[in-house]
């Protein structure tokens, strides 16, 4: 039986979502605030913080702007940092603003999530955990998140309409922890099969998430159609009467890739329309659709790339007029021929790794594109995390410098926003706090000064020791050298296969440290020194444990090196003795 969910992407709500969010943080203080929508026709997003009629007043041109204003107030007036590790707090100190503060941004797209995040961090979330994440999005001004929850059910419905059997659905749809790579067209079925109950649960969870997005006015990026089909034929071939005109895509990292339906064939339009029909029944029409043909080595042999781009784009337009195609800039994608024929304003390119290998037109980048993304809009994004790996890591200076460099470049007119495209979340919270503040700052912040303020934001009060801690962190773990292009955090030797020498724990990772590990021990000593004065401060306790964990991880490298030296010495003595 084909199951569908019927609802549309409207933005009306009878309730104030910001009040509901604040209730979840600390219900006892809601009456101290006043939230309102003003100047809803403003070209830019804005929020204003003030005191009115004895209350803390926060206004904005939409609910997401108001929530961003609430977060700014909590951070810079009340010294409260709402994060993944500390989503609910008692708000005991809420000073009234002495004068009106207003901030605005022309970065109207604040993108969020990577396909990988859905598998590495979110695969088994329930409604409560999703509610916490949507609250996080709202507080950080995020209005354009990638939406993948429910896609297994959509694909199940599509496949049944195309003549595939329920058993064949199980041979194609990946399990929850591998769906990222399935949706990007890299593998089939791995991690499955999924029980029937899974598809029903996905429907229910997707409906909950979409209702929350609707209440905020959030525009999710739905997964569009780029030609993906199973590598095998449907059992029932009566739907089209002939064999589907597919191109095999071979293997990806030893996994069987799905096939590519020939984009220039008549069948492509038919299948695409069936796909969008099921997608629309499930989610409603959307403003944004994501599609990444030829991702990570997908074959273009014999494919008319220009016509492929046009066909994919036109299918989206048939599904939702004036929708935009969201495509990831990764490695050599998007291909110039793919997006060049498409109209200005019809495409949004997410420059996934802007802080390390930007493609928007930065001449210093290893992935430099002379023409950037041509006439198309694009988003400056922070990738930061690979593989959901744990560890202190970040390029603060590069992030800030790169963002303002882009804002002042010849490519600025087509830059429409920022994004966080990490593969795994719930780590290095400071980096995302910095990222999502940038659109609301008219002047470039100095990292050292920003970290001075961060201590009070993070812990509610600053001591000389904690100020020094964050200056140390800013100059070590969060100061990855400009030319260092490693895939995220330096990996722990404890995560690697046992060996006397460890270069990495994963295929593309790196274990070497780019800073003096002894400096981090100094930061740990300072944290321990004042730990009794921050007792009960969850953010402090989290950071204390996180820094201690990183120090122990770093020690592993030193101990391994010493073990290797001892082994070499003993082995050498024994070898000589044998002679």
Steps between C-alpha positions, in 0.01 A plus 500: 500500500631843406488745791514875456484805722289794384603849607641816346772752572298792635635736764206591719478412868260598777777492758820694555779246433761710683295492820463123463875465450576711809255287697708194415817677618355639825121531527524725807627807312268522199296785650813715525527519120301653220544359146351662193513513122572840346586625151428164339559645152862589580748402228749392767447287807530690826442478874488770768551463876348760734305559822128576467228515762721333758587207277795392289378574150626311196359572156588390150367469148430126539499245782847367417640854526326544835646170624846612386442820699406297807821301465703821465338636816565179694866496394600865525267630770431198723818296448311187393618268224231259376678215322472135406658400831289738709160568337304575818617740768366702792497863392571673829659826385298686236603867494281745311675666204589863565459599136372355176741275311417412139679263267422401143636280224468465125612137525146367458599134460638341816549140388535205735600134488686266275357178360752324724366667816176306454691171527793581729307696764124485438422149379310387808356823638146525636264798511645634825853511361377656176313765699825590674678530164230717346524727804876517440438593136259778591728650765786508252299660223499188280218512247601257223575149634546191285206261556563127457271348763225305324689445174504119538119509500488732198733271308299196606189659350681599182647154449165329543351727235788412266430128533759403760387247760514556878792256507681712241441809713698324773775431246532870425420721803793519741483465877479815718875534561586481129221700338717807445709320241192333352324834449813643338503210253803316634363167624196274518335313786797494737401481865150370420251359449264725692190349668156616388460687828797719405316656206199585716723648770679712239164640389402595851837660578509689169153639562606622846812671364316663210231634733773658713668649194166638385442672835834683466475581132808286435550399135644146498713376214331184372687226317440547128533256212824470302440167325577246772341158453581149625772323303253215439178487296150501658325164525192649338600659169152609393541857626715607205467198276872508421823472690591817685771696319759497776876550514692286744714701742733225619638495853565762764756393762413137415124562542256452214382840379140555387452541127442833325184530294604662173405864568435580134260209446121536503495263797689749713217754494244226574691357796589845631133601496403183687774573753390860558137392519583269790735757655229768486238269649738438787643849569311748285661730245836651587711802418823299493592157361844343543654279231861396439549295184845344448589529869849373590590329177162445336559420134421764237612283209257534212282746692398836357582702812341826384167331421524307826509825698207641306291183546564485874418869540184485286370200698536708818316789334212274400477383860515849654511807280787740578668244726879504524746218443740463796822326401815425698842627394723203572809386312434578130124539545291678399627462145508828311305349208231383741406840645615745231180475290274557802346842575631745758311453823405140427797336671657529847845343532605398851879542516542215747858555618536876477730528801762267348446441127261772380377485142319834486802671335770527767825487300689356801284187507613157380152469344510845342239573232587801292135581431366386837150368451435711191175695523359290781432574866723329753543441874823529702509185715696354790560124471732452801401142595566188297363158586337614823846478661553639849776746578582867551556656158432814300629783283368811673720754325450334161123488550474869583754618244348285227147618570585870482729442206203352315273784614741752348586309184374525144287195579313672786196598287406132464582402859160450665587347833702275726474136595613231739563180306673282761480123464445457874372736769522536881867600496707821490199712591702821502560478123129497418428782744758711317373398155136588558587836654688618190194599293375722783832684542562804282871504581752218496564379855852439625519140617700588811244762608208275410644227724530754784122554479438129443614405851213692662258373236608143560526496879296799615807668650865534408802436719861570398563126483208425267591795281850357466357155427309623198792703370706181516229304319473775240873475429523119500208269416298780337792640303557239231766637260373663184657241269387199705226321303449194721152351520395630840642425843838334549392143561576318823741205489256324733258483207756352259588138437784394732839589354831645610453793266162660432452763229120497523205306634297524177572491128506876446578621851818622664631441853790746512446800726532853362564661842712449810306248706659632819312829458175311533612356833546856621137570408390188689696604810328839496156340466566270793633793705164683485269200473358550851399858408298378200336208677156438351580686176431231245678674214816528710477137608450389141806696383709372791428141403546574130841659551606216732387247239705677233806507724472126565457438129813703430689305765427187303724625220788565739465165673481321165818675390678394820376141459636503145839621616518234770395234251767608253764495773403160637457353153843633402665346810333163437595510134865562587488224762370255239797582282 
